[in-house]
Amino acid sequence: MWTQVRFGGDQGIYGVVEKAEQSSGPQPLVISFAGLGQAMSEKNYLFSNMRKRMAEYGQWFVQFDYRGYGDSYGELGDASLTSMLEDARDVLEQVTSVEQPSKIYLVGNALGAIIAQELALWWEEKKNIPCLPILISPPLQMLPHSTEIFAADDLARIAAEGKIDSQQLVPGYDYYTLSDFRPDQYEYVTRLGAHLLYLHGQCVGKKMIEQLDQLDPAELFRKSGRICPLICGENDELTIQLAEQLGVFHLHLLSGVTYYHQHPAAMDQLIAIVQSIVREDLKSC
């Protein structure tokens, strides 16, 4: 049974909680973390499908929109890595204030994988409840600096106005063959989990760009001190290479794609992998 829930002190974070009506004892919790600009309302959205599929097995599942995303308060141009992490903390604290889970699985896509890892480290230290991040195509090295990717005039406008329309920052209209997009700009936002069809029409903020320039994913993932599942496309040679170099991941590959959204079968395969990871991990607990 699913219910719509509002999180945060201002009730400004909108989410959905799926939970069996009856349970005996503490249950594991799966909570999802979207990438840049992703919203629950997107058609065929990964985490909505994942929640529905896992609900068939009675899985406690929470998905939500950060402030500035989807149905939650604010706009994307005001969001940052800091605000996304604060929202994630608010959601997790509220969800677990009524019932403590036996274990928490934090499933993060792209930039959401960064949030999942940060939250897992913070939550285990604070609450002493075991957490396992499950990472989908996370960035594993520092991104190209914004000055290498975006036009100087656009960066100057962000500095002056605090945000910019993403259509101006990453210009283009051919969302299917990508014929009029710069490949380096397309790859930059895709690494963060953004689909330009949905990102366009929203703004990107100064603080977000500044924090992305400073983000060092490799250092963050080394902090965990344990092996985490990482799911990516078998054609994503960069992620596979970096993951093997870092040596802190158990790799799961999606057939025939670089990113899961490139084929419906890849999304189905990804959801099945997450189900399997959770099921097998619970057996070993």
Stockholm file with secondary structure:
# STOCKHOLM 1.0

chainA/1-285         MWTQVRFGGDQGIYGVVEKAEQSSGPQPLVISFAGLGQAMSEKNYLFSNMRKRMAEYGQWFVQFDYRGYGDSYGELGDASLTSMLEDARDVLEQVTSVEQPSKIYLVGNALGAIIAQELALWWEEKKNIPCLPILISPPLQMLPHSTEIFAADDLARIAAEGKIDSQQLVPGYDYYTLSDFRPDQYEYVTRLGAHLLYLHGQCVGKKMIEQLDQLDPAELFRKSGRICPLICGENDELTIQLAEQLGVFHLHLLSGVTYYHQHPAAMDQLIAIVQSIVREDLKSC
#=GR chainA/1-285 SS CEEEEEESTTSCEEEEEECCSCCSSCCCEEEEECCTTCCTTSTTCHHHHHHHHHHTTTCEEEEECCTTSTTSSSCGGGCCHHHHHHHHHHHHHHHHHHSCCSCEEEEEETHHHHHHHHHHHHHHHHHCCCEEEEEESCCCSCCCCHHHHSCHHHHHHHHHHSEEEHHHHSCCCCTTTCTTSCHHHHHHHHHTTCCHHHHTTSEEEHHHHHHHHHCCHHHHHHTTCSCEEEEEETTCHHHHHHHHHHCCEEEEEETTCSSGGGCHHHHHHHHHHHHHHHHHHHHHC
#=GC SS_cons         CEEEEEESTTSCEEEEEECCSCCSSCCCEEEEECCTTCCTTSTTCHHHHHHHHHHTTTCEEEEECCTTSTTSSSCGGGCCHHHHHHHHHHHHHHHHHHSCCSCEEEEEETHHHHHHHHHHHHHHHHHCCCEEEEEESCCCSCCCCHHHHSCHHHHHHHHHHSEEEHHHHSCCCCTTTCTTSCHHHHHHHHHTTCCHHHHTTSEEEHHHHHHHHHCCHHHHHHTTCSCEEEEEETTCHHHHHHHHHHCCEEEEEETTCSSGGGCHHHHHHHHHHHHHHHHHHHHHC
//
